[in-house]
Amino acid sequence: MTEETADEIGEDRSLLIVDDDDPFLRRLARAMEKRGFAPVTAVGSVAEGRAQVEAQPPAHAVIDLRLEDGNGLDVVELLRERRPDSRIVVLTGYGAIATAVAAVKIGATDYLSKPADATDITNALLGKGEGLPPPPDNPMSADRVRWEHIQRVYEQCDRNVSETARRLNMHRRTLQRILAKRSPR
């Protein structure tokens, strides 16, 4: 850790990592310790994340969106209540515009799609991102635009399938099948 990195992190260098992918969780925890975050607390569930935030809210957090026991946004929301000045990065393997918007509205500082490395995460936590990203080389397909719209309405309905289906004028089971699939390219 360089002196410059320590200054960027600030006085409180505490970090909470919530992810249910155990090997990734351990590697990321070690990498973030090497970058100057301390103490680094790594937990694998929403329940453990919420308990840690209740006990001692960290200055920084990296939280996976989809966990086996729930949604990482619940931890983001609690952390934002307990410590409004915390910097939070949400990670997910299921990147969608709607979930990114929901994460930022709840209080996340940034949103990264997996695979993200420790350097990307550190830059996001410390706010060292480049301004606007370059335009995409491959614009979204029509199927992807449709999927993004469904995801946005789903988030607006607080992840209520029946209400989302009503708003989209779609059968509930059809919507459930769409939501269960991975996003189209």
C-alpha positions in Angstrom: 0.0 0.0 0.0 1.4 3.4 -1.0 0.9 6.6 1.0 -1.1 8.0 -1.8 -3.6 5.1 -1.7 -4.0 5.4 2.1 -4.8 9.1 1.6 -7.4 8.3 -1.0 -9.1 5.7 1.2 -9.3 8.1 4.1 -9.0 7.7 7.8 -11.6 5.0 8.2 -10.5 2.2 5.9 -13.1 -0.4 7.0 -14.5 -2.6 4.2 -17.4 -5.1 4.1 -17.6 -7.6 1.2 -20.8 -9.6 0.8 -20.7 -12.3 -1.8 -21.8 -16.0 -1.9 -19.0 -17.1 -4.2 -16.5 -18.2 -1.6 -13.3 -18.4 -3.7 -14.0 -15.0 -5.2 -14.8 -13.6 -1.7 -11.5 -14.8 -0.2 -9.4 -13.6 -3.2 -11.1 -10.2 -3.2 -10.7 -9.8 0.6 -6.9 -10.5 0.3 -6.5 -8.1 -2.7 -8.4 -5.3 -0.9 -6.2 -5.7 2.2 -3.1 -5.4 0.0 -4.6 -2.1 -1.4 -4.9 -0.7 2.1 -8.4 -1.4 3.3 -8.5 -2.6 6.9 -10.2 -4.2 8.6 -11.8 -6.2 5.7 -14.8 -8.2 6.7 -15.9 -10.9 4.2 -19.4 -12.6 4.6 -21.4 -14.8 2.3 -25.0 -14.0 2.9 -27.6 -11.2 3.3 -28.2 -12.2 6.9 -24.5 -12.0 7.8 -24.1 -8.7 5.9 -27.1 -7.1 7.7 -25.7 -8.3 11.1 -22.3 -6.8 10.3 -23.8 -3.5 9.3 -25.9 -3.5 12.5 -22.8 -4.2 14.6 -20.4 -1.9 12.9 -21.2 -0.1 9.7 -18.1 0.1 7.5 -16.9 3.1 5.5 -16.7 1.0 2.3 -18.7 -2.0 1.0 -18.7 -4.3 -2.0 -22.0 -6.2 -2.2 -23.2 -8.8 -4.6 -26.7 -8.3 -5.9 -28.0 -11.8 -6.0 -27.2 -13.9 -3.0 -28.6 -17.4 -2.0 -30.6 -16.0 0.9 -31.9 -12.8 -0.7 -31.1 -9.5 -2.5 -27.9 -7.6 -1.8 -29.9 -4.3 -2.2 -31.3 -5.0 1.3 -27.8 -4.7 2.7 -27.2 -1.6 0.7 -30.4 0.0 2.0 -29.5 -0.8 5.7 -25.9 0.4 5.3 -27.1 3.7 3.8 -29.5 4.2 6.8 -26.8 3.4 9.4 -23.9 5.2 7.7 -24.9 7.7 5.0 -21.3 8.6 4.1 -20.3 5.0 3.2 -19.2 4.3 -0.3 -20.9 1.2 -1.7 -20.2 -0.8 -4.9 -22.8 -3.3 -6.1 -21.5 -6.3 -8.1 -23.6 -8.7 -10.2 -23.2 -11.3 -12.8 -26.7 -10.4 -14.1 -26.1 -6.9 -15.3 -29.2 -4.9 -16.2 -30.0 -1.3 -16.5 -33.0 -1.5 -14.2 -31.0 -3.1 -11.3 -28.2 -0.6 -11.8 -30.7 2.3 -11.5 -32.4 0.6 -8.5 -29.0 0.1 -6.8 -28.0 3.8 -7.3 -31.4 5.1 -6.1 -31.1 3.1 -2.9 -27.6 4.5 -2.3 -24.9 2.6 -4.1 -22.0 4.7 -5.2 -21.3 2.5 -8.3 -22.4 -0.7 -10.0 -20.1 -3.2 -11.7 -20.8 -6.3 -13.7 -18.8 -9.5 -12.9 -16.1 -10.3 -13.6 -14.7 -7.3 -12.0 -11.1 -7.3 -10.6 -9.8 -5.7 -7.4 -8.5 -2.7 -9.4 -11.9 -1.9 -10.9 -13.6 -2.3 -7.5 -11.0 -0.1 -5.8 -11.4 2.6 -8.5 -15.2 2.5 -8.1 -14.9 2.7 -4.3 -12.6 5.6 -4.4 -14.4 7.4 -7.3 -11.6 7.2 -9.8 -13.7 6.3 -12.7 -13.4 8.0 -16.1 -16.2 10.4 -16.8 -18.5 8.9 -19.4 -17.7 5.6 -20.9 -17.2 5.3 -24.7 -20.2 4.4 -26.8 -20.8 0.7 -27.2 -19.2 -1.1 -30.1 -22.3 -3.4 -30.3 -25.6 -1.7 -29.6 -28.3 -3.7 -27.8 -30.4 -6.1 -29.7 -34.2 -5.7 -29.8 -34.5 -8.7 -27.5 -32.1 -7.1 -25.0 -34.0 -3.8 -25.1 -37.3 -5.7 -24.4 -35.6 -7.5 -21.5 -34.2 -4.3 -20.1 -37.7 -2.7 -20.2 -39.2 -5.7 -18.4 -36.5 -5.5 -15.8 -37.1 -1.8 -15.3 -40.8 -2.2 -14.8 -40.2 -5.2 -12.5 -37.9 -3.0 -10.3 -40.5 -0.2 -10.3 -43.1 -2.7 -9.0 -40.7 -3.6 -6.1 -40.0 -7.0 -7.7 -43.7 -8.0 -7.6 -44.4 -10.4 -10.5 -48.2 -10.1 -10.5 -48.1 -6.2 -10.5 -45.4 -6.2 -13.2 -47.4 -8.6 -15.4 -50.5 -6.4 -15.0 -48.5 -3.3 -16.0 -46.9 -5.0 -19.0 -50.3 -6.6 -20.0 -48.6 -10.0 -19.9 -49.5 -13.4 -18.4 -47.8 -13.9 -15.0 -46.3 -17.2 -15.9 -44.9 -15.9 -19.1 -43.2 -13.1 -17.1 -41.9 -15.6 -14.6 -40.2 -17.6 -17.4 -38.7 -14.4 -18.8 -37.4 -13.3 -15.4 -35.9 -16.7 -14.7 -33.7 -16.7 -17.9 -30.4 -14.9 -18.3 -30.4 -11.6 -20.2 -30.2 -11.9 -24.0 -27.1 -10.5 -25.7 
